[in-house]
Amino acid sequence: MKLLIKAGTIIDGTDRAGYVSDVLVEDGLIVKLSKDLDAPADQIVDASGCYVMPGLIDLHVHLRDPGLTHKEDLMTGAMAAARGGVTSICAMPNTRPAVDNVDTLKDILSRAEDAPVHILQISAITKGQDGRELVDMEAMKQAGAVGFSEDGKSVMDVVLYERAMEEAARLDMPVFAHCEDKQLVGKGVLNEGVASERFQVPGISNAVEDIITARDIFLAGRTGARLHLCHCSTEGTVELMKLAKEMGITITAEVCPHHFILTDEDIREEDTNYKMNPPLRSRRDRDALVEGLRIGVMPCISTDHAPHHEEEKAGGFETAPFGIVGLETSAALTYTYLVRTGILTLQQMVQKMSTNPAKVLGIDNEKGYVQAGKAADLMIFDVRQAYTIDKEAFVSKGKNTPFHGARVYGKVKATIVDGEVVYGG
């Protein structure tokens, strides 16, 4: 299969300025970049006026499969990813049952072979995610897991978690940390402050995140584990990342679009599409996250795509589940709020949404770049197009987004996976 992409502006994953070129793809690989290529191809895609970028790699997605497929499943999640320009997604293990054994993992990976994008599965850290006994981490790696996480909660037993980090370090596998002090969060549902006071509900303090973030950073420094901090939301986490960098501790971290765009002040009515965990924080926290992204302390942008059924989200703040969807909106939101505003360059957006996530996973030898010899996982992005986000147009089963009706720039014209157009074109 030969694919020829014509006249796009290449953003290649490095700091190099964009340049106009054709891209020739053969058998799933980029084989040549050059102007005015005259090569036979089975399919030609016109990218004139658009950017050709590495396909996005989302490190933090909930596919709800197995066990919760009324919310999402492998195929609907993968189709949502394709619509959003995302070519690889890391599925979190907090399913029912949890992804804590080889049989469950192999079942998911087998079914994922039919998906339009790459589905990479993360293993639970403890059996049943109950925080008492480690999974067979080596067996899970051998079966195809790309990392370990207890996402949805933290492993509160620090001795057990240290053992998990030691094993992850031995296996050279990343640990994806959901930093939340289980006891301190209590029954909190919104950020402690403006939001909790406005709606008279229990609050979630910054300390809930900051305490476990500090613990995990120092454990990673002690064990040598490759720690990745998920869905960071506080000024404290940004400061701790700076400290870790000064101390020479190798840690990565992600920020989600909802946390670098919205604050608890934006919650004006009891709309549970504004309820996520960690919660929308203060303006000061939001500004610190944006600055962390700008200076590179926070190297990744992920979504924490967390679909729920509309009936589940129909309750009030104290009963509705945490979480919003993000796969179909992350590219446009990031471009609109960070690139068009001059906070990031388009090159930096690509690095934070593709190149750096590939490095976290250790797959940057093949993904995260538009270069000859790399995998032809690509996004064609038209930043000239403005449109209004419409949740009813989502292909995800989840419609739970606070960005319904938002005016954004940046339309995914096509998504290409292994050299095949899986969306648009």
C-alpha positions in Angstrom: 0.0 0.0 0.0 1.4 3.3 -1.1 0.1 6.6 0.1 1.2 10.1 -1.1 0.4 13.1 1.0 0.8 16.3 -1.2 1.9 19.8 -0.3 1.4 19.8 3.5 3.5 21.9 5.9 5.5 19.4 7.9 5.8 19.7 11.7 8.2 16.9 12.3 8.4 16.5 16.1 11.7 18.5 16.4 12.2 22.2 16.9 12.6 22.7 13.2 10.3 25.2 11.6 7.5 23.9 9.4 8.3 23.3 5.8 6.2 22.4 2.8 6.8 18.9 1.4 5.1 15.8 0.0 5.3 12.6 2.1 5.5 9.2 0.5 4.3 6.3 2.6 4.8 2.6 1.8 3.9 -0.5 3.9 3.2 1.6 7.0 6.4 3.6 7.0 7.4 7.0 5.8 9.9 6.4 3.0 10.5 9.9 1.6 9.8 13.6 2.1 10.4 15.9 -0.7 8.8 18.7 -2.7 6.9 17.8 -5.9 7.2 14.0 -5.5 6.1 12.2 -8.6 5.6 8.7 -7.4 2.9 6.1 -8.1 0.5 5.7 -5.2 -2.6 3.8 -4.3 -4.1 6.8 -2.6 -3.3 10.5 -2.7 -4.3 12.9 0.1 -4.2 16.7 -0.6 -2.8 18.4 2.5 -2.2 21.8 0.9 -2.9 24.6 3.4 -2.7 22.1 6.3 -0.1 20.8 8.7 1.2 17.2 8.5 2.1 16.2 12.1 2.9 13.0 14.0 -0.3 11.3 15.1 -1.1 12.2 18.7 -0.3 9.8 21.5 -2.6 10.0 24.4 -1.1 8.5 27.6 -4.2 8.5 29.6 -7.5 7.1 28.3 -10.4 5.1 29.9 -11.9 2.7 27.4 -14.2 1.0 30.0 -13.6 -2.3 28.4 -14.1 -4.9 29.8 -17.1 -4.6 32.1 -18.3 -1.0 31.6 -19.0 -1.0 27.9 -22.3 1.0 28.2 -19.9 3.9 28.8 -17.3 3.1 26.0 -15.7 0.1 24.4 -12.5 -0.6 22.5 -14.0 0.3 19.1 -15.9 3.4 20.0 -13.0 4.7 22.0 -10.6 4.0 19.1 -12.9 5.7 16.6 -13.1 8.7 18.9 -9.4 8.8 18.9 -9.1 8.7 15.2 -11.6 11.6 14.8 -9.4 13.5 17.2 -6.1 12.8 15.3 -4.9 10.4 18.0 -3.1 7.4 16.6 -2.1 5.6 19.8 -4.0 5.5 23.1 -2.9 4.1 26.5 -5.9 2.4 28.2 -6.0 2.6 31.9 -6.7 -0.7 33.8 -9.5 0.3 36.1 -12.1 -1.8 34.3 -14.3 -4.6 35.6 -12.5 -6.8 36.1 -9.3 -4.8 36.4 -6.5 -5.5 34.0 -4.5 -7.4 36.6 -3.8 -10.7 34.9 -2.4 -12.1 31.6 -5.7 -13.6 30.4 -7.6 -10.3 30.6 -4.7 -8.4 29.1 -4.4 -10.8 26.1 -8.1 -10.7 25.5 -8.0 -6.9 25.3 -5.0 -6.8 23.0 -6.4 -9.5 20.8 -9.7 -7.5 20.3 -7.7 -4.3 19.9 -6.0 -5.7 16.7 -9.2 -4.7 14.8 -9.3 -1.1 16.1 -8.5 1.8 13.7 -5.8 3.1 16.1 -3.1 1.5 18.3 -4.5 0.6 21.7 -1.8 0.1 24.2 -2.8 -1.4 27.5 -1.5 -0.4 30.9 -1.6 -3.0 33.7 -2.8 -2.5 37.2 -0.2 -2.4 40.0 -2.1 -4.5 42.5 -4.5 -7.4 42.1 -8.1 -6.1 41.8 -6.6 -2.6 42.4 -7.2 -3.3 46.0 -3.8 -2.1 47.1 -2.8 -5.3 48.9 -0.9 -7.6 46.5 1.2 -6.8 43.5 0.3 -8.2 40.1 2.9 -10.4 38.4 4.6 -7.4 36.8 7.1 -9.4 34.7 4.4 -11.6 33.3 2.2 -8.6 32.4 5.2 -7.0 30.6 5.8 -10.1 28.7 2.2 -10.3 27.7 2.3 -6.8 26.2 1.5 -4.2 28.9 3.2 -0.9 28.3 3.3 0.3 31.9 1.7 0.1 35.3 -0.9 2.2 37.1 -3.5 2.1 39.8 -5.3 5.0 38.1 -8.5 6.0 39.7 -6.7 5.9 43.1 -3.2 5.7 44.6 -1.5 2.7 46.2 -1.6 4.0 49.8 0.7 1.3 51.2 4.0 3.0 50.7 6.1 -0.2 51.4 4.1 -2.1 48.8 4.4 0.8 46.3 8.1 1.0 46.8 8.3 -2.7 45.9 6.2 -2.0 42.8 8.5 0.9 41.8 11.6 -1.3 42.3 10.1 -4.0 40.1 9.1 -1.5 37.4 12.6 -0.1 37.4 14.0 -3.6 37.0 11.7 -4.2 34.1 12.3 -0.7 32.7 8.6 0.1 32.6 6.9 3.4 33.3 4.6 3.9 36.4 1.6 6.1 35.8 0.7 7.7 39.1 -2.7 9.0 40.1 -1.7 11.2 43.0 -4.5 11.3 45.6 -4.4 10.8 49.3 -7.4 8.5 49.8 -8.1 9.5 53.4 -7.6 13.2 52.9 -10.0 13.4 49.9 -12.8 12.1 52.1 -16.2 12.8 50.4 -14.9 15.7 48.4 -16.4 16.3 45.0 -15.3 19.8 43.9 -12.2 22.0 44.5 -12.0 23.3 48.0 -12.8 27.0 47.7 -15.0 28.9 45.2 -16.7 25.8 43.8 -17.3 23.9 47.0 -18.6 27.0 48.8 -20.9 28.0 45.9 -22.6 24.6 45.8 -22.2 23.7 49.5 -20.5 20.4 48.8 -17.4 18.8 50.4 -14.2 20.2 48.9 -11.0 18.6 47.6 -7.9 20.4 48.8 -4.7 20.8 46.8 -2.9 18.8 49.6 -4.8 15.7 48.4 -2.6 15.8 45.3 0.5 17.5 46.5 1.2 15.1 49.4 1.1 12.0 47.2 3.0 13.7 44.4 5.9 14.5 46.8 5.8 10.9 48.1 5.9 9.4 44.6 8.7 11.7 43.4 11.0 10.8 46.3 10.1 7.1 45.9 11.0 7.3 42.2 14.3 9.0 43.1 15.0 6.2 45.6 14.1 3.3 43.3 15.1 4.7 39.9 11.6 4.0 38.5 10.3 5.9 35.4 7.5 7.8 37.1 4.9 9.7 35.0 2.5 11.9 36.9 -1.1 11.8 35.6 -3.6 14.6 35.2 -1.7 17.2 37.3 -3.8 20.0 38.6 -2.1 22.1 41.3 0.6 24.8 41.6 2.2 22.5 44.1 2.7 19.7 41.6 4.4 22.2 39.2 6.8 23.3 42.0 7.5 19.7 42.9 8.4 19.0 39.3 10.8 21.9 39.3 12.4 20.5 42.5 12.6 17.0 41.1 14.4 18.4 38.0 16.9 20.3 40.2 17.5 17.1 42.1 18.2 15.1 39.0 15.2 12.9 39.4 13.8 11.8 36.0 10.1 12.2 36.1 7.5 13.2 33.5 4.1 14.7 33.9 1.0 15.5 32.0 -1.6 18.2 32.0 -5.1 17.8 30.6 -6.9 20.5 28.5 -9.6 21.0 31.0 -7.0 21.8 33.7 -5.1 24.3 31.6 -8.2 26.0 30.3 -10.9 26.0 33.0 -11.0 26.9 36.7 -13.5 26.3 39.5 -14.8 29.8 38.9 -16.2 28.5 35.6 -18.7 26.3 37.3 -21.7 28.5 37.4 -24.5 26.0 37.7 -24.8 22.4 38.9 -23.5 20.9 35.6 -21.8 17.6 36.4 -19.8 17.8 33.1 -17.6 20.1 35.2 -17.0 17.3 37.8 -13.7 15.5 37.3 -11.0 14.1 39.4 -8.7 15.9 40.1 -11.2 18.8 40.1 -11.0 22.1 38.3 -8.7 24.2 40.5 -8.2 27.9 41.2 -7.0 30.4 38.6 -3.6 30.4 40.3 -3.3 26.7 39.8 -4.4 26.9 36.2 -1.9 29.7 35.5 0.9 27.6 37.1 0.0 24.6 34.9 0.1 26.8 31.8 3.5 28.2 32.8 4.8 24.7 33.5 3.8 23.7 30.0 5.4 26.9 28.6 8.8 26.4 30.2 8.8 22.6 29.7 8.5 21.4 33.3 5.3 19.7 32.3 6.3 17.9 29.1 3.1 16.1 28.1 -0.6 16.8 27.3 -3.1 14.0 27.7 -6.8 13.9 28.0 -7.9 11.5 30.9 -10.8 10.6 28.5 -13.4 9.3 31.0 -16.8 8.6 29.3 -19.9 8.1 31.3 -23.5 7.3 30.4 -25.8 10.4 30.4 -28.0 8.9 33.0 -25.1 8.5 35.4 -24.0 12.1 34.9 -27.6 13.3 35.4 -27.3 13.3 39.2 -26.0 16.2 41.3 -22.4 16.9 42.1 -22.4 14.6 45.1 -23.7 11.5 43.2 -22.6 11.8 39.6 -19.3 10.1 38.7 -16.1 12.0 38.1 -14.8 12.4 34.5 -15.2 14.0 31.1 -14.4 13.0 27.6 -11.5 14.5 25.6 -10.2 12.4 22.7 -12.2 14.3 20.1 -11.4 17.8 21.4 -7.8 17.8 22.7 -6.1 18.9 19.5 -8.4 21.8 18.8 -8.5 22.9 22.5 -4.7 22.8 22.8 -4.2 24.7 19.5 -6.9 27.3 20.4 -5.9 28.0 24.0 -2.1 27.4 23.9 -0.9 28.0 20.3 -3.1 30.7 19.0 -2.5 32.6 22.3 1.3 32.4 21.8 2.0 30.3 24.9 3.3 27.3 22.8 4.5 27.0 19.3 2.9 24.5 17.1 6.2 22.5 17.3 5.9 22.5 21.1 2.2 21.3 20.9 3.3 18.4 18.7 6.1 17.5 21.1 3.8 17.6 24.2 1.1 15.6 22.5 3.1 13.1 20.5 6.9 13.2 20.6 7.3 13.4 24.4 4.6 10.8 25.1 6.4 8.5 22.7 9.5 9.0 24.8 7.6 8.2 28.0 6.6 4.9 26.5 10.0 4.2 25.0 8.7 4.1 21.4 10.2 7.3 20.1 12.5 5.2 17.8 9.4 4.6 15.7 6.7 7.1 16.6 6.3 10.8 17.4 8.1 12.2 14.3 7.5 12.8 10.7 10.7 11.5 9.3 11.8 8.8 6.8 12.0 5.4 8.5 9.4 6.3 11.1 5.9 4.8 11.4 3.3 6.5 9.2 1.1 7.5 12.1 0.1 11.0 11.1 -2.5 13.7 11.6 -3.4 16.3 8.9 -4.5 19.4 10.8 -6.2 22.4 9.3 -5.8 25.4 11.7 -7.7 27.7 9.5 -11.0 26.1 10.3 -13.1 27.5 13.1 -16.0 25.6 14.4 -18.2 25.0 17.5 -17.7 21.8 19.5 -20.9 19.7 19.3 -21.1 16.8 21.7 -23.9 15.2 19.6 -21.3 14.8 16.8 -19.0 12.7 19.0 -18.4 9.1 18.0 -17.5 8.3 21.6 -20.4 6.9 23.6 -19.6 9.6 26.2 -21.0 13.0 25.6 -19.9 14.4 29.0 -17.9 17.5 28.1 -17.9 21.0 29.6 -16.7 22.3 26.2 -20.0 21.7 24.3 -20.7 25.0 22.4 -17.1 26.2 22.7 -15.7 28.0 19.6 -12.3 26.5 18.6 -9.8 26.4 15.8 -8.1 23.4 14.3 -9.9 20.7 12.4 -8.5 17.2 12.0 -8.7 16.7 8.2 -7.3 13.1 8.2 -5.8 10.6 10.6 -3.4 8.0 9.2 -2.4 4.9 11.1 0.3 2.5 9.7 0.0 4.3 6.4 -3.8 3.9 6.1 -6.3 6.7 6.3 -8.6 5.7 9.2 -10.5 9.0 9.4 -11.2 11.7 6.9 -9.0 12.2 3.9 
